[in-house]
Amino acid sequence: MDATRLRTYLQQFEPKLWTTLREGYTLQHLRADALAGLTVAIVALPLAMALAIASGTTPEKGLHTAIIAGFLISALGGSRVQIGGPTAAFIPVVFVVIQKFGYGGLILCTLLAGLMLIAAGLLRLGTLMKYMPQPVITGFTAGIAVSIFSSQVKDALGLQMEEVPAEFVERWSAYARHFATTQPATVAMTVLGLVVIVGLRYWKPKWPGFLVALLVCTAATTLFALPTDTIGSRFGELPTALPAFDFPRIPFERTFELLPSAFTIAFLAGVESLLSAVVADGMTGGRHRSNGELVAQGVANAASALFGGLPATGALARTATNIRAGARSPVSGMLHAGYLLLFMLLLAPLMRYVPLAALAAVLLVVAWNMSEYEHFRTTLSAPWGDRVVLLLTFLLTVFFDLTVAIEAGVVVAALVFMYRMSESVEISSGVRMTDDDLDEAAARARDEQQRLRLPRGVEAYQIGGPLFFGAANRLDSLLDQFFEKPKVLVLRMRLVPVIDASGVHALRKLAERCQREGIVLILSGLRDQPNRVVAQMGLDGGAGGLHLASNFDRALKLAQSLVAARG
């Protein structure tokens, strides 16, 4: 590898922190990052403890993970505003691993997952992770939400039972057997926590609802001496220091048994962090380095394991909070970790009074947000193959295992895709691929003439081939190809024989971005299958300034009238 290629290769892994400092970092930037970091830390404090407890371990493990992994993800990552730490997606996997292999098994899983992520980044597989079919992501995300809800019933109702079974059916059978032991005081705290969180979202959306709910429930429990479990009654005093670097007893002899779970953790960490980074780019107008982000996630997970922590990844909700709070650089994420350390050192003696019902209320809200009900319902209106993939992934996640669900979902999605391709060839035979009856050379000549007569402020782009989950990601950077943003963008779709749910999702994202940037989007020449699917999934001429035209000539006339109307 020559020096130029090596330099280009290494640039993919340059932390955004270095880029930010090189561009110039002022005191004003530091003030903004300090405020944003404090805001995110207030949100992350109750979440970190709740996620750790739901995973089957102690609350300080969540705090340690948010501090150690959160700092490294921000310091080394490829996104300017990414916030890392434990997330709800890991709960089902971590819970099962701890039950089967003990906490030492989880340490090994997290360490292996970190090494896998580092390898994936170095092999430049970051862009490949974006090609995950949308129904698979929606299916296992909704399944995880159901699993999280299921795991919180014991603490939400105060059921007097020992261990909560890992399997879904056995878990609910155990709940049914112990339902008579429901504690009214615990139910009251759960309801109070939910009312505070939901109420603040409507009346005071800028307030940290999770933390306020914990404070209100803790005050009520303490003042009225309510008979409900607290962090102190179940886990004792929280430590007031970070754990030392240590290698606990790890069952290396069971490494091969742990590999599937380690792969699942690595997969979830990679996909969730990159999805969060993409959303952050859309909110800030920035561009993340996907391969550098994977390497940072790997280093953070390996470090978390060596300090006895949990798996970590980019957290979408906390990242969005960071952006809305005015974050300017990765320094905000690093300060968020510092604030959490300060909170742990100063507030640990008081955290023992927090009722577990309040943390259960926090996770019930997290589960609802994670379910993405509207997205799930929309995908159910997609073509039959996407519906099969969605429901299969969802049901396997809930009733069996997340690893099996992801593997089966991807395989079935690939089979559905191959079927669609064979069907597409059959349907396309004898159908001319131009707007009217011209031969190929004449059509090409006409396209060149049409390009020359594009009015000022109008740009046209043509898609050729099926717009499916493997190709939909290419639309993400479409607007970045224009030196000067157009007033109207015509997307020619006459060469697209087939579109799936991921393709419609990509078109919707493009339409939303065009609307944010003041660009009118016109889709021209939709063929039968794409036109039918687009209509089924609610992406029509009234969605976000999107217009449909039957052919390119009509699209041009519409574009001219729109440019004229806008002056």
C-alpha positions, -999 to +999 in steps of 0.1 A: +000+000+000+015+033-011+016+064+012-014+081-004-036+050-001-025+044+034-032+080+044-067+077+028-073+045+046-063+059+080-084+090+075-115+068+079-105+062+115-096+097+126-118+106+156-141+135+151-126+150+183-093+155+165-112+170+135-130+194+158-099+205+176-081+211+143-109+233+130-107+254+162-124+250+195-133+281+214-145+289+249-180+294+235-180+259+221-169+246+255-197+263+273-223+249+248-208+214+252-207+216+290-244+225+291-253+198+266-233+172+285-250+181+318-284+178+302-276+143+287-261+132+320-293+140+339-312+119+313-287+091+314-284+087+352-317+069+358-316+051+325-281+036+332-293+021+365-326+009+351-310-008+321-285-026+344-312-039+367-334-050+338-303-069+324-301-089+356-272-072+372-266-044+397-273-006+391-237+005+394-227-017+364-249+006+342-233+037+356-198+023+351-206+014+315-221+048+308-189+065+322-162+043+307-177+033+274-196+067+270-163+086+273-144+064+248-172+064+222-172+102+222-134+106+224-126+081+196-158+079+175-166+090+140-196+112+150-194+147+164-224+144+188-229+106+194-237+097+230-227+061+240-236+039+269-259+009+278-291+007+258-323-012+259-315-033+229-290-053+249-314-063+277-327-096+264-292-108+253-274-098+284-301-112+307-299-146+290-261-147+289-259-139+327-285-166+335-267-193+314-230-184+318-228-161+348-214-126+348-180-139+337-196-152+305-210-117+298-176-102+303-162-126+277-191-119+253-186-082+256-149-085+251-154-107+220-180-083+206-155-054+210-129-073+191-154-081+164-164-045+160-128-034+158-122-060+131-153-049+112-142-013+112-107-021+101-121-042+073-143-013+063-176-031+068-193+000+083-212+008+051-223-028+047-242-027+080-264+000+065-278-025+041-297-044+068-334-048+056-357-024+073-383-051+082-356-071+101-346-040+121-382-031+128-391-067+137-363-073+162-366-037+177-403-043+183-396-077+197-370-063+221-396-037+232-420-065+241-392-084+260-383-052+280-420-047+289-422-083+299-391-081+321-405-052+341-438-068+353-423-081+385-409-048+397-439-028+383-464-049+403-441-058+433-447-095+428-432-116+455-412-141+435-375-151+431-358-152+398-376-141+366-374-169+340-356-159+308-381-176+284-412-155+274-438-182+280-423-194+313-420-158+325-456-150+320-466-184+336-446-174+366-462-140+367-497-156+366-488-179+395-476-150+417-502-124+406-519-127+440-488-112+456-491-079+439-482-050+462-506-020+460-478+005+472-455-007+444-483-004+418-490+031+430-453+041+426-453+026+391-484+046+381-471+077+397-438+074+378-457+069+345-480+098+351-450+121+359-431+110+328-460+112+303-474+144+319-440+162+316-437+152+280-469+170+272-466+201+295-429+205+301-411+186+273-378+202+281-377+189+316-358+156+324-389+135+329-371+103+339-351+120+366-381+140+379-401+108+381-374+091+402-372+121+425-410+123+430-413+085+436-383+085+459-397+113+480-432+097+482-417+063+492-395+079+519-421+104+533-449+078+536-426+048+544-442+028+517-435-010+517-419-013+483-385-025+472-358+000+467-322-001+452-309-003+488-332-031+500-323-053+470-287-043+461-274-026+492-252+005+491-239+016+457-201+019+454-187+054+453-158+047+429-151+032+395-140-004+395-103-012+390-090-028+358-096-065+364-099-098+347-126-117+365-130-155+362-140-160+326-152-194+313-128-195+283-136-231+278-171-221+268-159-195+242-175-213+213-208-215+231-207-178+237-197-168+201-234-165+189-243-142+217-210-122+212-219-118+175-254-106+184-240-080+208-215-068+181-243-067+155-266-047+178-238-023+188-228-018+152-263-013+137-276+008+166-246+031+167-246+036+129-283+043+128-279+068+156-250+084+137-271+087+105-300+103+124-276+127+141-262+136+106-298+144+095-303+166+125-270+185+123-261+183+086-228+166+094-212+134+081-200+106+103-172+082+096-189+048+098-157+026+100-141+049+126-173+047+146-172+009+146-136+009+158-145+033+186-175+011+196-152-019+197-126-002+219-153+010+242-169-024+246-135-041+252-127-014+278-161-018+295-156-055+297-122-052+313-136-029+339-166-052+346-191-032+326-220-040+302-221-038+264-225-003+250-234+015+218-246+048+205-279+058+221-303+074+197-325+092+223-296+105+243-278+116+211-309+135+200-311+151+234-274+161+231-281+178+198-312+196+210-292+208+240-267+226+217-238+202+216-210+213+192-184+185+194-175+151+210-165+171+241-201+171+252-202+133+253-169+132+272-183+157+297-215+137+300-194+108+312-176+131+336-208+144+351-221+108+356-189+100+375-195+131+397-231+121+403-220+086+413-194+098+437-217+124+454-251+108+452-245+071+457-256+071+493-289+087+483-296+064+454-304+035+477-338+051+484-349+050+448-379+026+444-375-001+418-410+006+407-399+041+395-371+025+374-397+000+361-418+030+350-388+044+332-382+012+313-419+008+304-418+042+287-385+032+270-401+000+257-431+019+243-408+044+225-387+016+212-416-003+198-421+022+170-457+012+167-465+035+137-435+022+118-444-014+126-480-008+114-468+009+082-445-020+074-475-044+077-489-026+047-458-034+026-456-063+001-462-098+015-425-107+016-417-077+039-446-086+061-433-122+065-398-110+074-412-085+099-435-109+117-410-138+116-382-116+131-406-101+157-420-135+169-386-152+170-372-123+191-401-125+215-405-163+219-371-177+211-338-159+208-326-126+193-296-143+176-319-168+158-344-140+149-317-119+132-302-148+113-337-161+102-348-126+092-318-119+070-320-153+053-357-150+046-352-114+034-326-126+010-349-154-003-377-129-008-354-106-027-343-134-050-379-143-056-387-106-064-358-105-088-369-135-107-405-121-108-392-088-120-374-103-150-405-121-160-427-091-157-402-069-175-399-091-206-415-073-235-419-041-216-401-011-231-378+007-206-384+042-220-413+065-216-426+059-251-419+037-282-383+048-290-354+025-296-325+026-271-303+049-291-331+074-297-341+073-261-305+081-250-303+110-274-336+123-262-324+121-225-294+142-234-316+168-250-339+168-220-309+173-197-298+204-217-333+220-215-336+217-177-347+251-164-325+269-139-331+257-104-342+222-115-321+191-113-329+156-125-316+122-113-325+088-127-326+055-108-320+023-128-328-011-113-347-024-084-349-001-053-346-027-026-329-029+008-294-034-008-297-003-030-319+021-010-290+034+011-276+051-021-303+078-018-289+090+014-261+110-003-281+121-034-285+157-023-248+159-014-238+155-051-251+189-061-227+218-057-257+242-055-289+229-040-317+230-066-352+244-060-368+213-076-354+178-078-369+153-103-363+117-095-368+096-126-382+062-117-391+047-151-362+022-149-372+009-114-392-023-119-395-032-082-394-014-049-397-028-013-403-014+022-367-003+025-369+015-008-400+034+003-384+042+036-354+057+017-377+077-005-396+090+026-363+100+042-352+118+010-386+136+008-383+147+045-347+160+039-358+178+008-386+195+027-362+206+055-339+221+029-366+238+009-364+215-021-395+202-039-392+165-049-410+151-079-411+114-087-417+107-124-426+076-143-435+052-115-443+018-129-471-005-117-454-023-088-435+007-074-467+029-078-488+003-060-463-001-031-457+036-027-495+041-024-499+012+000-473+026+024-487+061+024-460+079+004-482+099-020-484+133-036-494+149-003-464+137+018-440+165+027-441+185-005-437+154-027-452+154-061-459+125-086-458+128-124-466+101-149-436+108-171-406+131-174-422+156-197-450+162-173-425+164-144-406+191-163-437+212-168-446+208-132-411+218-122-412+249-143-444+260-128-431+254-093-399+274-099-419+302-114-443+302-084-414+304-060-397+332-080 
